Amino acid sequence: GGVAGGIVGVADGNSSISNSYSTAAVKGTYAGGLVGYSVAGGSISQSYASGSVTAVGQGPYAELIRIRFEKARRRHGLHNGRIALRTDLFVPPSDQGRLF
């Protein structure tokens, strides 16, 4: 049970994750490849996760979410194993953000 994320379990509203990746396998009541539980206001950019994620929710709502996720995974062809990821396509952000 609990909160589990490949980089951090709980990210508060001031959190910022960028240019990061995780290959960790995570399992928890609240689970995510990068962040297990995020409070509104944080940001994640140019980051990815490739490890397995297992959320261990129970009850009818958890079952409906599991079924919906499984259908979406099959519809998009993501049910046949891992996808090869290329880290060379990630580039540092430009200075354009300083214009605002």
HELIX and SHEET records of a PDB file:
HELIX    1   1 PRO A   60  ARG A   75  1                                  16    
HELIX    2   2 THR A   87  LEU A   89  5                                   3    
HELIX    3   3 ASP A   95  LEU A   99  5                                   5    
SHEET    1   A 2 VAL A   3  GLY A   5  0                                        
SHEET    2   A 2 TYR A  30  GLY A  32  1                                        
SHEET    1   B 2 VAL A   8  ALA A  11  0                                        
SHEET    2   B 2 VAL A  35  SER A  38  1                                        
SHEET    1   C 2 SER A  16  SER A  18  0                                        
SHEET    2   C 2 SER A  43  SER A  45  1                                        
SHEET    1   D 2 TYR A  21  SER A  22  0                                        
SHEET    2   D 2 TYR A  48  ALA A  49  1                                        
SHEET    1   E 2 VAL A  26  GLY A  28  0                                        
SHEET    2   E 2 VAL A  53  ALA A  55  1                                        
END                                                                             
